[in-house]
Amino acid sequence: MSDFFAGPRHNPSFEGLGYAHNRLDRDTEHRTEATLMDRMAHDRARFYLFDGDRLLVRVKADRFDPLYCQKMASELGADMDRVILLGTDPVEDNAPRLAAPLLPERAAAYEEHADYQLETVRAVGLKDMLPADQLGAVAQARSLLNWHDTHQYCAKCGAKTHVALAGARRDCPSCEAVHFPRTDPVVIMLAIHRDAEGVERCLLARHTRFEDPMFSTLAGFMEQGETLEDAVRREIFEEAGVKIGAVRYLASQPWPFPSSLMLGCFAEALSTDLTLDDTELGEAHWYSREALKVMMERPVGSPEPHVPGDFSIAHWLIKEWAEADPA
């Protein structure tokens, strides 16, 4: 086992990391077929309403409110036949939190409205429109509603499935198969090289999908039967041609586009030779901590080389390394 990442570790701060905070208690194991109706009827039940990946928020002076009582949700055009339960809020006396899509014919009314806005889940986070621990619930709702919308038929027999356990499952009445929401694991990693003198540099790349000079970490979906460590090694070698030794997991971030979980890692680069996959990467370079600190000061969209904003786990990984004591 390599000692590349040996030494004291600290408990990292996840402040500012998007979608990583969710205070709801899902309590899935205690749900019954009566749970959904019971929670909907609760006098403190509140609903998140969506049009696809857009959340309906009510504009109140300088703040935004995404939660509505059942009566108001119905009046605003919620499809009450497609409600799902997210959980209960321990900060609000265990008040139920639910989610529902808007009826398509009603959603259009909020495209240009003085009191309501339809904002994408990404924009809600980037604009800091909601408290961090409420943003996690929005991500949960978006992923679950998308899964229910795209998994209405049984993958085993093709029959129409129905919602079970208040939205935590779908059941097939024909073949009795049960289907659970899926989460797609994605590795995202900062490759770090230490030379013979002990000097460290990390690898950042400009992805071909970026128009401006934003340099970020490498990332990719895990494959079936693959370990986290092997996925990190494979993705870095496929995209940059760099062989990897030790891998250290650091943190994760829910990414509801539509249902990914980003698994953040550091990876020990065994060389600095680069062979780029030009379909994925436009360019890549090895950066010192000093160079990264300069790049981190520049805003997203800058004409000069910069890194992703602090909402993303890519920024979090870069910052963790850039501000670490190399000793």
C-alpha positions as a printed NumPy array, in Angstrom:
array([[  0.   ,   0.   ,   0.   ],
       [  1.397,   3.376,  -1.004],
       [  1.987,   5.963,   1.745],
       [  1.352,   8.803,  -0.705],
       [ -1.622,  10.078,   1.307],
       [ -0.227,   9.134,   4.709],
       [ -0.217,  11.687,   7.501],
       [ -2.733,  13.566,   9.653],
       [ -6.17 ,  14.209,   8.216],
       [ -8.76 ,  16.792,   9.204],
       [-12.518,  16.752,   9.093],
       [-13.317,  18.694,   5.92 ],
       [-15.908,  21.449,   5.766],
       [-18.67 ,  21.03 ,   3.203],
       [-19.951,  24.598,   3.535],
       [-21.065,  25.875,   0.153],
       [-21.03 ,  22.448,  -1.511],
       [-24.243,  22.276,  -3.519],
       [-26.996,  19.745,  -2.723],
       [-24.81 ,  18.112,  -0.024],
       [-27.073,  19.096,   2.903],
       [-30.516,  17.587,   3.404],
       [-32.127,  17.681,   6.826],
       [-35.202,  15.6  ,   5.955],
       [-35.845,  12.265,   7.651],
       [-36.935,   9.882,   4.883],
       [-37.986,   7.086,   7.306],
       [-38.525,   4.784,   4.319],
       [-38.475,   1.567,   6.324],
       [-41.553,   2.557,   8.312],
       [-43.774,   3.581,   5.404],
       [-46.997,   1.746,   4.631],
       [-49.548,   2.071,   1.852],
       [-51.43 ,   4.587,   4.034],
       [-48.413,   6.827,   4.645],
       [-48.808,   9.086,   1.625],
       [-52.43 ,  10.035,   2.321],
       [-51.687,  10.498,   5.998],
       [-48.756,  12.838,   5.304],
       [-50.668,  14.797,   2.648],
       [-53.51 ,  15.41 ,   5.112],
       [-51.16 ,  16.725,   7.815],
       [-51.943,  20.372,   8.575],
       [-48.263,  21.313,   8.281],
       [-47.573,  19.359,   5.103],
       [-45.803,  21.414,   2.451],
       [-45.201,  20.689,  -1.231],
       [-42.399,  21.427,  -3.708],
       [-43.785,  21.922,  -7.229],
       [-41.847,  21.201, -10.428],
       [-42.125,  21.653, -14.158],
       [-39.535,  19.163, -15.368],
       [-36.252,  20.308, -13.869],
       [-37.67 ,  23.701, -12.86 ],
       [-38.85 ,  24.524,  -9.353],
       [-41.755,  26.91 ,  -8.773],
       [-40.754,  29.567,  -6.235],
       [-42.865,  32.364,  -4.835],
       [-41.142,  35.754,  -4.785],
       [-41.485,  37.493,  -1.419],
       [-39.597,  40.788,  -1.285],
       [-35.935,  39.728,  -1.235],
       [-36.465,  36.016,  -0.572],
       [-37.913,  32.968,  -2.314],
       [-40.398,  30.448,  -0.948],
       [-40.658,  27.036,  -2.659],
       [-43.129,  25.42 ,  -0.229],
       [-46.92 ,  25.384,  -0.475],
       [-49.739,  23.938,   1.614],
       [-51.94 ,  21.32 ,  -0.051],
       [-54.734,  23.761,  -0.848],
       [-52.366,  26.227,  -2.455],
       [-50.453,  23.508,  -4.309],
       [-53.696,  22.294,  -5.827],
       [-54.715,  25.837,  -6.787],
       [-51.33 ,  26.447,  -8.412],
       [-51.828,  23.413, -10.66 ],
       [-50.078,  20.52 ,  -8.929],
       [-50.828,  17.075, -10.331],
       [-52.136,  15.633,  -7.066],
       [-52.248,  12.129,  -8.558],
       [-48.452,  12.114,  -8.822],
       [-47.436,  13.313,  -5.363],
       [-44.47 ,  11.662,  -3.647],
       [-43.26 ,  11.914,  -0.06 ],
       [-39.713,  13.15 ,   0.535],
       [-39.721,  12.85 ,   4.312],
       [-40.367,  14.888,   7.439],
       [-38.529,  17.979,   8.631],
       [-37.162,  17.61 ,  12.192],
       [-36.475,  21.352,  12.343],
       [-40.176,  22.054,  11.694],
       [-41.728,  19.627,  14.216],
       [-41.491,  16.727,  11.736],
       [-43.752,  18.464,   9.226],
       [-44.132,  16.38 ,   6.037],
       [-42.363,  17.505,   2.882],
       [-43.739,  16.292,  -0.436],
       [-43.221,  16.977,  -4.134],
       [-45.425,  16.969,  -7.219],
       [-45.178,  17.962, -10.886],
       [-47.257,  20.813, -12.212],
       [-49.89 ,  19.984, -14.784],
       [-48.392,  20.979, -18.161],
       [-51.242,  23.295, -19.037],
       [-50.81 ,  25.159, -15.727],
       [-47.015,  25.488, -15.8  ],
       [-47.109,  27.9  , -18.743],
       [-48.846,  30.501, -16.563],
       [-45.651,  31.019, -14.552],
       [-43.309,  31.738, -17.464],
       [-43.813,  35.473, -16.921],
       [-45.46 ,  36.096, -13.564],
       [-44.909,  38.87 , -11.038],
       [-45.238,  36.668,  -7.969],
       [-43.84 ,  33.307,  -9.113],
       [-40.765,  32.093, -10.968],
       [-39.815,  28.77 , -12.543],
       [-36.111,  28.27 , -11.877],
       [-33.975,  25.27 , -12.776],
       [-32.636,  23.253,  -9.871],
       [-29.132,  24.259, -10.98 ],
       [-30.034,  27.973, -11.015],
       [-31.7  ,  27.756,  -7.595],
       [-28.396,  26.514,  -6.217],
       [-26.052,  28.791,  -8.131],
       [-28.114,  31.889,  -7.283],
       [-28.174,  30.92 ,  -3.591],
       [-31.975,  31.24 ,  -3.556],
       [-32.567,  28.73 ,  -0.75 ],
       [-30.837,  27.634,   2.466],
       [-28.287,  24.874,   1.887],
       [-30.223,  22.2  ,   3.8  ],
       [-33.379,  22.947,   1.823],
       [-31.478,  22.735,  -1.449],
       [-30.672,  19.089,  -0.704],
       [-34.385,  18.332,  -0.426],
       [-34.98 ,  20.045,  -3.781],
       [-32.324,  17.83 ,  -5.359],
       [-33.933,  14.754,  -3.811],
       [-37.336,  15.785,  -5.161],
       [-36.032,  16.497,  -8.646],
       [-34.28 ,  13.121,  -8.916],
       [-37.251,  11.149,  -7.563],
       [-39.833,  12.85 ,  -9.762],
       [-37.645,  12.256, -12.803],
       [-37.281,   8.579, -11.914],
       [-41.028,   8.109, -11.514],
       [-41.62 ,   9.885, -14.813],
       [-39.158,   7.71 , -16.738],
       [-39.859,   4.342, -15.056],
       [-43.615,   3.958, -15.396],
       [-43.367,   0.519, -16.996],
       [-41.937,  -2.69 , -15.611],
       [-38.481,  -3.508, -16.984],
       [-39.269,  -7.216, -16.51 ],
       [-42.669,  -7.647, -18.204],
       [-43.565,  -4.222, -19.633],
       [-46.747,  -3.742, -17.615],
       [-47.708,  -0.385, -16.124],
       [-46.289,   0.013, -12.614],
       [-47.71 ,   2.019,  -9.726],
       [-46.204,   4.125,  -6.953],
       [-45.58 ,   2.307,  -3.666],
       [-44.35 ,   3.311,  -0.217],
       [-45.284,   6.951,  -0.8  ],
       [-42.861,   7.252,  -3.708],
       [-39.932,   5.186,  -2.439],
       [-40.699,   2.33 ,  -4.846],
       [-42.707,   1.291,  -7.907],
       [-44.489,  -2.081,  -8.   ],
       [-45.629,  -4.162, -10.947],
       [-49.137,  -5.618, -10.462],
       [-48.564,  -8.086, -13.312],
       [-45.347,  -9.933, -12.437],
       [-45.001,  -8.584,  -8.873],
       [-41.547,  -7.143,  -9.529],
       [-40.509,  -4.234,  -7.312],
       [-38.423,  -1.345,  -8.622],
       [-36.35 ,   1.112,  -6.604],
       [-34.98 ,   4.518,  -7.627],
       [-31.481,   4.381,  -9.016],
       [-28.46 ,   6.546,  -8.325],
       [-25.598,   6.616, -10.829],
       [-22.138,   6.784,  -9.188],
       [-19.639,   9.117, -10.845],
       [-15.974,   9.354,  -9.859],
       [-14.468,  12.828,  -9.868],
       [-10.816,  13.084,  -8.992],
       [ -7.797,  15.303,  -8.634],
       [ -4.635,  13.599,  -9.864],
       [ -1.585,  14.675,  -7.846],
       [  2.074,  14.065,  -8.748],
       [  5.003,  14.345,  -6.338],
       [  8.453,  14.593,  -7.923],
       [ 11.783,  13.344,  -6.576],
       [ 12.257,  16.597,  -4.631],
       [  8.863,  16.235,  -2.972],
       [  7.215,  19.024,  -4.997],
       [  3.538,  18.351,  -5.731],
       [  1.456,  19.422,  -8.71 ],
       [ -2.1  ,  18.543,  -9.667],
       [ -3.682,  17.859, -13.041],
       [ -6.504,  20.048, -14.337],
       [ -8.017,  19.999, -17.804],
       [-10.188,  22.189, -19.983],
       [-13.027,  20.006, -21.16 ],
       [-14.137,  20.373, -24.755],
       [-17.639,  21.358, -23.581],
       [-16.237,  24.474, -21.863],
       [-16.137,  27.572, -24.058],
       [-14.146,  29.674, -21.599],
       [-10.737,  28.699, -20.128],
       [-12.148,  26.863, -17.105],
       [ -9.866,  24.096, -15.888],
       [-11.373,  21.329, -13.771],
       [-10.84 ,  17.847, -12.425],
       [-11.44 ,  14.701, -14.452],
       [-14.63 ,  12.672, -13.958],
       [-16.59 ,   9.756, -15.36 ],
       [-19.291,   7.195, -14.634],
       [-18.412,   3.998, -12.818],
       [-19.022,   0.785, -14.717],
       [-20.687,  -2.422, -13.543],
       [-18.49 ,  -4.65 , -11.387],
       [-15.898,  -1.895, -10.975],
       [-14.436,  -0.659,  -7.702],
       [-14.239,   3.018,  -6.892],
       [-10.446,   2.872,  -7.071],
       [-10.389,   1.12 , -10.433],
       [-12.886,   3.582, -11.879],
       [-10.602,   6.475, -10.859],
       [ -7.592,   4.769, -12.44 ],
       [ -9.451,   3.885, -15.645],
       [-10.988,   7.323, -16.189],
       [ -7.717,   9.219, -15.677],
       [ -5.833,   6.85 , -17.97 ],
       [ -8.554,   6.969, -20.659],
       [ -8.788,  10.759, -20.653],
       [ -5.21 ,  11.834, -19.925],
       [ -2.989,   8.754, -20.336],
       [ -1.72 ,   8.994, -16.741],
       [ -1.227,   5.849, -14.668],
       [ -2.478,   6.035, -11.083],
       [ -1.273,   4.386,  -7.879],
       [ -2.991,   5.104,  -4.578],
       [ -6.549,   6.471,  -4.488],
       [ -8.06 ,   8.239,  -1.499],
       [-11.786,   8.919,  -1.185],
       [-12.654,  12.298,   0.362],
       [-16.298,  13.32 ,  -0.046],
       [-19.448,  12.976,  -2.135],
       [-22.019,  15.308,  -3.67 ],
       [-25.543,  14.493,  -4.883],
       [-25.891,  15.782,  -8.439],
       [-29.554,  15.711,  -9.549],
       [-28.979,  15.828, -13.327],
       [-30.825,  13.604, -13.19 ],
       [-29.653,  11.221, -10.417],
       [-25.892,  11.043,  -9.983],
       [-23.688,  10.837,  -6.908],
       [-20.272,  12.436,  -7.371],
       [-17.555,  10.545,  -5.474],
       [-14.628,  12.867,  -4.878],
       [-11.107,  11.421,  -4.672],
       [ -7.421,  12.269,  -4.713],
       [ -5.32 ,  10.063,  -6.994],
       [ -1.562,   9.462,  -6.962],
       [ -0.155,  10.131, -10.438],
       [  2.835,   7.907, -11.23 ],
       [  4.077,  10.157, -14.038],
       [  3.37 ,  13.535, -15.622],
       [  3.306,  12.328, -19.238],
       [ -0.001,  13.262, -20.897],
       [ -1.835,  11.636, -23.792],
       [ -5.165,  13.412, -24.067],
       [ -8.441,  12.082, -25.407],
       [ -9.215,  15.082, -27.604],
       [-12.91 ,  14.221, -27.752],
       [-13.068,  14.908, -23.996],
       [-10.227,  17.314, -23.243],
       [ -9.094,  20.418, -25.103],
       [ -5.932,  20.835, -23.027],
       [ -4.485,  19.811, -19.674],
       [ -1.646,  21.028, -17.447],
       [  0.049,  20.307, -14.146],
       [ -0.418,  23.145, -11.642],
       [  1.35 ,  24.13 ,  -8.443],
       [ -0.563,  25.213,  -5.345],
       [  0.522,  28.805,  -5.944],
       [ -0.824,  28.784,  -9.512],
       [ -4.135,  27.3  ,  -8.365],
       [ -4.637,  29.952,  -5.71 ],
       [ -4.386,  32.614,  -8.415],
       [ -6.872,  30.753, -10.624],
       [ -9.281,  30.322,  -7.708],
       [ -9.454,  34.109,  -7.275],
       [-10.849,  34.563, -10.772],
       [-14.616,  34.374, -11.318],
       [-16.316,  31.736, -13.439],
       [-16.491,  33.082, -16.976],
       [-13.2  ,  34.965, -16.719],
       [-11.197,  35.234, -19.977],
       [ -8.182,  34.028, -17.993],
       [ -7.695,  30.441, -16.754],
       [ -9.926,  29.724, -13.745],
       [-11.534,  26.832, -11.865],
       [-15.204,  25.878, -11.322],
       [-17.272,  27.793,  -8.777],
       [-17.434,  26.73 ,  -5.144],
       [-20.871,  25.139,  -5.639],
       [-19.216,  22.092,  -7.234],
       [-17.232,  19.261,  -5.731],
       [-14.556,  19.914,  -8.374],
       [-13.85 ,  23.269,  -6.705],
       [-13.961,  21.618,  -3.283],
       [-11.319,  19.035,  -4.283],
       [ -9.084,  21.7  ,  -5.808],
       [ -9.396,  23.9  ,  -2.727],
       [ -8.714,  21.011,  -0.327],
       [ -5.407,  20.315,  -2.064],
       [ -4.416,  23.923,  -2.792],
       [ -4.819,  24.947,   0.852],
       [ -3.259,  21.814,   2.349],
       [  0.08 ,  21.876,   4.109],
       [  2.372,  19.834,   1.826],
       [  4.5  ,  18.907,   4.822]])
